[in-house]
Amino acid sequence: NIKPTAGEILIDGLNLEQLQMDWWRDQIIAVEQEPRFLNDTLKNNLLGPRQQVSQENLAQALSASGLKSFIDQSPDGLETMIGSASATFNLGFRKRLALARASLSTGGFVIMDEPTEGLDAPGAQIFYNFLNQQIANRKTVLVLTHDPAIIKGADDVINLDRVQSARR
């Protein structure tokens, strides 16, 4: 664990160091800018440590992320080996897979890094729908983006290009 050299990190008023790290990790729903995967099956990459996910929830995550037709058409379905995925699958597929994985989490803090970068309009719409659903479910959503549609819909915007550093 990396600890702050000064000050403290508060989560709902509690010092992060007071929280159980396993519990805290379960609270985070994350989609990286360049998603990474294990050299394993599609199913194991989606479920990770959450092996108790129902078939209904898994099917819903695949459908919402736009992957259902791929799974249905793939000869191995959820048992398809994806490896690191970057050599085999395009960025749009990898981001949708990362979104399906994230949507299986029940955490309350959503972090997304450039979720729509490199996606076509239908792919971006899938992410917009997910973000709107998370907001409707009253989750805390943090998005790092250049996407004007996401910025326009944000309650608060911090433009890091304009932030002056306190240190010189």
Accessible surface in RSA format (square Angstrom, percent):
REM  Atomic radii and reference values for relative SASA: ProtOr
REM  Chains: A
REM  Algorithm: Lee & Richards
REM  Probe-radius: 1.40
REM  Slices: 20
REM RES _ NUM      All-atoms   Total-Side   Main-Chain    Non-polar    All polar
REM                ABS   REL    ABS   REL    ABS   REL    ABS   REL    ABS   REL
RES ASN A   1   144.03  99.3  66.64  64.4  77.39 186.4  24.50  59.0 119.54 115.5
RES ILE A   2   177.19 100.8 147.19 109.7  30.00  72.3 151.15 108.8  26.04  70.7
RES LYS A   3   130.94  63.9 115.59  70.9  15.36  36.6  64.36  57.9  66.58  70.9
RES PRO A   4    53.10  38.7  21.23  19.4  31.87 115.8  33.45  27.6  19.66 122.2
RES THR A   5   142.94 101.7 101.59 103.0  41.35  98.5  84.77 113.9  58.17  87.9
RES ALA A   6    85.69  78.8  60.94  94.0  24.75  56.3  70.00  98.6  15.70  41.6
RES GLY A   7    72.88  89.9   0.00   N/A  72.88  89.9  41.87 114.9  31.01  69.5
RES GLU A   8   105.33  60.5  76.29  57.7  29.04  69.1  23.14  44.8  82.19  67.1
RES ILE A   9    80.87  46.0  76.62  57.1   4.25  10.3  79.77  57.4   1.10   3.0
RES LEU A  10    95.62  53.3  70.06  50.1  25.56  64.2  70.06  49.2  25.56  68.8
RES ILE A  11    39.17  22.3  36.54  27.2   2.63   6.3  38.28  27.6   0.89   2.4
RES ASP A  12   147.07 103.0 105.80 105.3  41.27  97.6  39.67  93.4 107.40 107.1
RES GLY A  13    60.51  74.6   0.00   N/A  60.51  74.6  29.15  80.0  31.37  70.3
RES LEU A  14    94.26  52.5  93.38  66.8   0.88   2.2  94.26  66.2   0.00   0.0
RES ASN A  15    36.87  25.4  35.18  34.0   1.70   4.1   8.76  21.1  28.12  27.2
RES LEU A  16    37.78  21.0  37.78  27.0   0.00   0.0  37.78  26.5   0.00   0.0
RES GLU A  17   107.11  61.5  74.27  56.2  32.83  78.2  32.40  62.7  74.70  61.0
RES GLN A  18   135.27  75.6  99.10  72.4  36.18  86.1  40.15  85.5  95.13  72.1
RES LEU A  19    26.50  14.8  14.50  10.4  12.00  30.2  17.14  12.0   9.36  25.2
RES GLN A  20   140.34  78.5 132.63  96.9   7.71  18.4  43.91  93.5  96.43  73.1
RES MET A  21    47.92  24.8  42.47  28.1   5.45  13.0  30.74  26.1  17.18  22.8
RES ASP A  22   106.78  74.8 102.64 102.2   4.14   9.8  33.96  79.9  72.82  72.6
RES TRP A  23   122.72  49.2 117.39  56.8   5.33  12.5 100.45  53.6  22.27  36.1
RES TRP A  24    32.55  13.1  32.55  15.8   0.00   0.0  22.24  11.9  10.31  16.7
RES ARG A  25   130.98  55.0 118.53  60.4  12.45  29.6  60.54  82.7  70.43  42.7
RES ASP A  26    96.54  67.6  87.30  86.9   9.24  21.9  23.31  54.9  73.23  73.0
RES GLN A  27    44.21  24.7  44.21  32.3   0.00   0.0   5.30  11.3  38.91  29.5
RES ILE A  28    49.49  28.2  36.64  27.3  12.85  31.0  36.64  26.4  12.85  34.9
RES ILE A  29     2.93   1.7   1.50   1.1   1.44   3.5   2.89   2.1   0.05   0.1
RES ALA A  30    52.91  48.7  34.65  53.5  18.27  41.6  34.70  48.9  18.22  48.3
RES VAL A  31     2.98   2.0   0.33   0.3   2.65   6.4   1.32   1.1   1.66   4.5
RES GLU A  32    62.72  36.0  58.35  44.1   4.37  10.4  37.12  71.8  25.60  20.9
RES GLN A  33    64.97  36.3  62.21  45.5   2.75   6.6  14.13  30.1  50.84  38.6
RES GLU A  34    86.40  49.6  80.33  60.8   6.07  14.5  58.46 113.1  27.94  22.8
RES PRO A  35     3.98   2.9   0.48   0.4   3.50  12.7   0.69   0.6   3.29  20.5
RES ARG A  36   168.19  70.6 161.02  82.1   7.18  17.1  70.61  96.5  97.58  59.1
RES PHE A  37    18.96   9.5   0.32   0.2  18.65  48.5   3.80   2.3  15.17  43.4
RES LEU A  38   118.32  65.9 115.68  82.8   2.63   6.6 118.32  83.1   0.00   0.0
RES ASN A  39   123.27  85.0  95.81  92.6  27.46  66.1  28.47  68.5  94.81  91.6
RES ASP A  40    41.55  29.1  41.19  41.0   0.36   0.8   4.71  11.1  36.84  36.7
RES THR A  41    15.88  11.3  15.88  16.1   0.00   0.0  15.01  20.2   0.87   1.3
RES LEU A  42     0.08   0.0   0.08   0.1   0.00   0.0   0.08   0.1   0.00   0.0
RES LYS A  43    65.77  32.1  65.77  40.4   0.00   0.0  16.99  15.3  48.77  52.0
RES ASN A  44    55.08  38.0  53.16  51.4   1.92   4.6   8.83  21.3  46.25  44.7
RES ASN A  45     4.90   3.4   0.62   0.6   4.28  10.3   2.07   5.0   2.83   2.7
RES LEU A  46     0.27   0.2   0.17   0.1   0.10   0.3   0.23   0.2   0.04   0.1
RES LEU A  47     4.97   2.8   4.97   3.6   0.00   0.0   4.97   3.5   0.00   0.0
RES GLY A  48    26.40  32.6   0.00   N/A  26.40  32.6  21.58  59.2   4.82  10.8
RES PRO A  49   125.68  91.6  94.06  85.7  31.62 114.9 105.55  87.1  20.13 125.1
RES ARG A  50    63.29  26.6  62.68  31.9   0.61   1.5  31.85  43.5  31.44  19.1
RES GLN A  51   108.64  60.8  87.69  64.1  20.95  49.9  55.57 118.3  53.07  40.2
RES GLN A  52   150.04  83.9 118.12  86.3  31.92  76.0  73.99 157.5  76.04  57.7
RES VAL A  53    30.07  19.8   9.79   8.9  20.27  48.8  14.64  12.7  15.42  41.8
RES SER A  54    53.44  45.2  42.64  56.9  10.80  24.9  49.04 104.4   4.40   6.2
RES GLN A  55   125.80  70.3 118.82  86.8   6.97  16.6  66.14 140.8  59.66  45.2
RES GLU A  56   136.57  78.4 125.80  95.2  10.77  25.6  47.60  92.1  88.97  72.6
RES ASN A  57    75.90  52.3  73.21  70.7   2.69   6.5   8.92  21.5  66.99  64.7
RES LEU A  58     4.02   2.2   4.02   2.9   0.00   0.0   4.02   2.8   0.00   0.0
RES ALA A  59    53.78  49.4  48.62  75.0   5.16  11.7  52.29  73.6   1.48   3.9
RES GLN A  60   114.65  64.1 108.05  79.0   6.61  15.7  38.26  81.4  76.39  57.9
RES ALA A  61     5.63   5.2   1.81   2.8   3.82   8.7   5.07   7.1   0.56   1.5
RES LEU A  62     9.68   5.4   9.68   6.9   0.00   0.0   9.68   6.8   0.00   0.0
RES SER A  63    63.80  53.9  48.27  64.4  15.54  35.8  13.77  29.3  50.04  70.1
RES ALA A  64    66.89  61.5  43.63  67.3  23.27  52.9  56.20  79.1  10.69  28.3
RES SER A  65     0.87   0.7   0.82   1.1   0.05   0.1   0.82   1.7   0.05   0.1
RES GLY A  66    31.05  38.3   0.00   N/A  31.05  38.3  18.09  49.6  12.96  29.0
RES LEU A  67     3.44   1.9   3.44   2.5   0.00   0.0   3.44   2.4   0.00   0.0
RES LYS A  68   105.24  51.3 104.69  64.2   0.55   1.3  76.34  68.7  28.90  30.8
RES SER A  69    67.44  57.0  61.35  81.9   6.09  14.0  37.44  79.7  30.00  42.0
RES PHE A  70    62.10  31.1  56.69  35.1   5.41  14.1  61.84  37.5   0.26   0.7
RES ILE A  71    19.86  11.3  16.89  12.6   2.96   7.1  16.89  12.2   2.96   8.0
RES ASP A  72    94.89  66.5  60.17  59.9  34.71  82.1  30.66  72.2  64.23  64.1
RES GLN A  73   148.65  83.1 117.59  85.9  31.05  73.9  46.06  98.0 102.58  77.8
RES SER A  74    20.01  16.9   6.66   8.9  13.35  30.8   7.46  15.9  12.56  17.6
RES PRO A  75   137.22 100.0  94.06  85.7  43.16 156.9 107.47  88.7  29.75 184.9
RES ASP A  76    91.30  64.0  78.05  77.7  13.25  31.3  12.13  28.5  79.17  79.0
RES GLY A  77    14.55  17.9   0.00   N/A  14.55  17.9  13.78  37.8   0.77   1.7
RES LEU A  78    34.73  19.3  29.74  21.3   4.99  12.5  29.74  20.9   4.99  13.4
RES GLU A  79   100.59  57.8  93.07  70.4   7.52  17.9  53.04 102.6  47.55  38.8
RES THR A  80    20.35  14.5  20.21  20.5   0.14   0.3  20.35  27.3   0.00   0.0
RES MET A  81   115.64  59.9  96.73  64.0  18.91  45.0  85.80  73.0  29.84  39.5
RES ILE A  82     5.39   3.1   0.00   0.0   5.39  13.0   3.42   2.5   1.97   5.3
RES GLY A  83    16.27  20.1   0.00   N/A  16.27  20.1  14.51  39.8   1.77   4.0
RES SER A  84    69.88  59.1  59.65  79.6  10.23  23.6  42.10  89.7  27.78  38.9
RES ALA A  85     2.24   2.1   0.00   0.0   2.24   5.1   0.12   0.2   2.12   5.6
RES SER A  86    66.27  56.0  48.32  64.5  17.94  41.3  26.68  56.8  39.59  55.5
RES ALA A  87   104.55  96.1  61.47  94.9  43.08  98.0  71.93 101.3  32.61  86.4
RES THR A  88   101.40  72.1  68.89  69.8  32.51  77.5  47.62  64.0  53.78  81.3
RES PHE A  89    28.94  14.5  23.28  14.4   5.66  14.7  27.23  16.5   1.71   4.9
RES ASN A  90   107.95  74.4  91.89  88.8  16.06  38.7  42.80 103.0  65.15  63.0
RES LEU A  91    45.63  25.4  41.45  29.7   4.19  10.5  41.45  29.1   4.19  11.3
RES GLY A  92    16.90  20.8   0.00   N/A  16.90  20.8  13.57  37.2   3.33   7.5
RES PHE A  93    24.64  12.3  20.17  12.5   4.47  11.6  22.33  13.5   2.31   6.6
RES ARG A  94    20.96   8.8  20.96  10.7   0.00   0.0   0.00   0.0  20.96  12.7
RES LYS A  95     0.08   0.0   0.08   0.1   0.00   0.0   0.08   0.1   0.01   0.0
RES ARG A  96    45.63  19.2  45.63  23.3   0.00   0.0   6.05   8.3  39.59  24.0
RES LEU A  97     0.69   0.4   0.69   0.5   0.00   0.0   0.69   0.5   0.00   0.0
RES ALA A  98     1.11   1.0   0.72   1.1   0.38   0.9   0.72   1.0   0.38   1.0
RES LEU A  99     4.23   2.4   4.23   3.0   0.00   0.0   4.23   3.0   0.00   0.0
RES ALA A 100     0.06   0.1   0.06   0.1   0.00   0.0   0.06   0.1   0.00   0.0
RES ARG A 101    59.03  24.8  59.01  30.1   0.02   0.0  21.53  29.4  37.50  22.7
RES ALA A 102     6.29   5.8   0.07   0.1   6.22  14.1   6.14   8.7   0.14   0.4
RES SER A 103    41.63  35.2  16.00  21.4  25.63  59.0  18.18  38.7  23.45  32.9
RES LEU A 104    16.05   8.9   2.84   2.0  13.21  33.2   5.99   4.2  10.06  27.1
RES SER A 105    16.41  13.9   9.60  12.8   6.81  15.7   4.77  10.2  11.64  16.3
RES THR A 106   130.61  92.9 105.84 107.3  24.77  59.0  75.38 101.3  55.22  83.5
RES GLY A 107     1.26   1.5   0.00   N/A   1.26   1.5   1.26   3.4   0.00   0.0
RES GLY A 108    32.03  39.5   0.00   N/A  32.03  39.5  25.52  70.0   6.51  14.6
RES PHE A 109    47.23  23.6  47.23  29.3   0.00   0.0  47.23  28.6   0.00   0.0
RES VAL A 110     0.25   0.2   0.25   0.2   0.00   0.0   0.25   0.2   0.00   0.0
RES ILE A 111    47.67  27.1  47.43  35.3   0.24   0.6  47.43  34.2   0.24   0.6
RES MET A 112     0.15   0.1   0.13   0.1   0.02   0.1   0.15   0.1   0.00   0.0
RES ASP A 113    48.89  34.2  48.82  48.6   0.07   0.2  10.65  25.1  38.24  38.1
RES GLU A 114    18.27  10.5  18.22  13.8   0.05   0.1   6.17  11.9  12.11   9.9
RES PRO A 115     0.00   0.0   0.00   0.0   0.00   0.0   0.00   0.0   0.00   0.0
RES THR A 116    13.79   9.8   6.94   7.0   6.86  16.3   2.49   3.3  11.30  17.1
RES GLU A 117    82.50  47.4  71.82  54.3  10.69  25.4  38.39  74.2  44.12  36.0
RES GLY A 118    63.32  78.1   0.00   N/A  63.32  78.1  31.26  85.8  32.05  71.8
RES LEU A 119    29.14  16.2   2.33   1.7  26.81  67.4   5.31   3.7  23.83  64.1
RES ASP A 120    91.21  63.9  74.49  74.1  16.72  39.5  45.51 107.1  45.70  45.6
RES ALA A 121    81.17  74.6  63.64  98.2  17.53  39.9  71.03 100.0  10.14  26.9
RES PRO A 122    86.15  62.8  76.88  70.1   9.27  33.7  84.13  69.5   2.02  12.6
RES GLY A 123     0.28   0.3   0.00   N/A   0.28   0.3   0.28   0.8   0.00   0.0
RES ALA A 124    10.78   9.9  10.78  16.6   0.00   0.0  10.78  15.2   0.00   0.0
RES GLN A 125    88.62  49.6  88.62  64.8   0.00   0.0  36.93  78.6  51.70  39.2
RES ILE A 126    26.68  15.2  24.58  18.3   2.10   5.1  25.11  18.1   1.57   4.3
RES PHE A 127     0.00   0.0   0.00   0.0   0.00   0.0   0.00   0.0   0.00   0.0
RES TYR A 128    50.62  23.6  48.92  27.8   1.70   4.4  37.98  28.5  12.65  15.6
RES ASN A 129    81.92  56.5  75.14  72.6   6.79  16.3  27.36  65.8  54.57  52.7
RES PHE A 130    12.61   6.3   8.94   5.5   3.67   9.5  12.09   7.3   0.52   1.5
RES LEU A 131    10.19   5.7  10.19   7.3   0.00   0.0  10.19   7.2   0.00   0.0
RES ASN A 132    92.61  63.9  87.73  84.8   4.88  11.8  25.75  62.0  66.86  64.6
RES GLN A 133    94.82  53.0  88.33  64.6   6.49  15.4  26.94  57.3  67.87  51.5
RES GLN A 134    10.25   5.7  10.25   7.5   0.00   0.0   0.00   0.0  10.25   7.8
RES ILE A 135    94.95  54.0  87.41  65.1   7.54  18.2  87.84  63.3   7.11  19.3
RES ALA A 136    79.67  73.3  46.71  72.1  32.96  75.0  58.31  82.1  21.36  56.6
RES ASN A 137    84.61  58.3  60.65  58.6  23.96  57.7  15.64  37.6  68.97  66.7
RES ARG A 138   217.62  91.4 183.50  93.5  34.12  81.2  67.92  92.8 149.70  90.7
RES LYS A 139    48.47  23.6  33.69  20.7  14.78  35.2  23.36  21.0  25.11  26.7
RES THR A 140    85.76  61.0  78.21  79.3   7.55  18.0  48.40  65.0  37.37  56.5
RES VAL A 141    41.85  27.5   9.95   9.0  31.89  76.9   9.95   8.6  31.89  86.5
RES LEU A 142    88.45  49.3  87.36  62.5   1.08   2.7  88.45  62.1   0.00   0.0
RES VAL A 143    33.85  22.3   9.61   8.7  24.24  58.4   9.61   8.4  24.24  65.7
RES LEU A 144    76.66  42.7  71.04  50.8   5.61  14.1  76.66  53.8   0.00   0.0
RES THR A 145    28.33  20.2   4.64   4.7  23.69  56.5   4.68   6.3  23.65  35.8
RES HIS A 146   145.84  79.7 130.20  90.5  15.64  40.0  99.65 102.7  46.19  53.7
RES ASP A 147    20.28  14.2  13.08  13.0   7.20  17.0  12.05  28.4   8.23   8.2
RES PRO A 148   105.09  76.6  99.02  90.3   6.06  22.0 102.35  84.5   2.74  17.0
RES ALA A 149    54.92  50.5  35.50  54.8  19.42  44.2  42.39  59.7  12.53  33.2
RES ILE A 150    21.62  12.3  13.81  10.3   7.81  18.8  19.54  14.1   2.09   5.7
RES ILE A 151    69.11  39.3  64.14  47.8   4.98  12.0  65.50  47.2   3.61   9.8
RES LYS A 152   185.37  90.4 153.87  94.4  31.50  75.0 106.73  96.1  78.65  83.8
RES GLY A 153    59.02  72.8   0.00   N/A  59.02  72.8  36.35  99.8  22.67  50.8
RES ALA A 154    45.37  41.7  18.07  27.9  27.30  62.1  27.36  38.5  18.01  47.7
RES ASP A 155   142.58  99.9 105.47 105.0  37.11  87.8  32.61  76.8 109.97 109.7
RES ASP A 156   127.45  89.3 103.17 102.7  24.29  57.4  35.05  82.5  92.40  92.2
RES VAL A 157    87.08  57.3  51.72  46.8  35.36  85.2  54.95  47.7  32.12  87.1
RES ILE A 158   135.63  77.2 110.25  82.1  25.39  61.2 113.27  81.6  22.37  60.7
RES ASN A 159    59.78  41.2  48.12  46.5  11.66  28.1  22.55  54.3  37.24  36.0
RES LEU A 160   127.19  70.8 106.44  76.1  20.75  52.2 106.57  74.8  20.62  55.5
RES ASP A 161   133.11  93.2  96.09  95.6  37.02  87.5  30.01  70.6 103.10 102.8
RES ARG A 162   188.99  79.3 167.60  85.4  21.38  50.9  58.66  80.2 130.33  79.0
RES VAL A 163    86.16  56.7  61.47  55.7  24.68  59.5  66.29  57.6  19.87  53.9
RES GLN A 164   136.16  76.1 114.10  83.4  22.06  52.5  48.79 103.9  87.37  66.3
RES SER A 165    72.54  61.3  54.72  73.0  17.82  41.0  46.74  99.5  25.80  36.1
RES ALA A 166   110.59 101.7  65.80 101.5  44.79 101.9  77.74 109.5  32.86  87.0
RES ARG A 167   206.23  86.6 192.99  98.4  13.24  31.5  74.91 102.4 131.32  79.6
RES ARG A 168   241.40 101.4 157.88  80.5  83.52 198.9 102.80 140.5 138.60  84.0
END  Absolute sums over single chains surface
CHAIN  1 A    11218.0       8805.4       2412.6       6038.1       5179.9
END  Absolute sums over all chains
TOTAL         11218.0       8805.4       2412.6       6038.1       5179.9
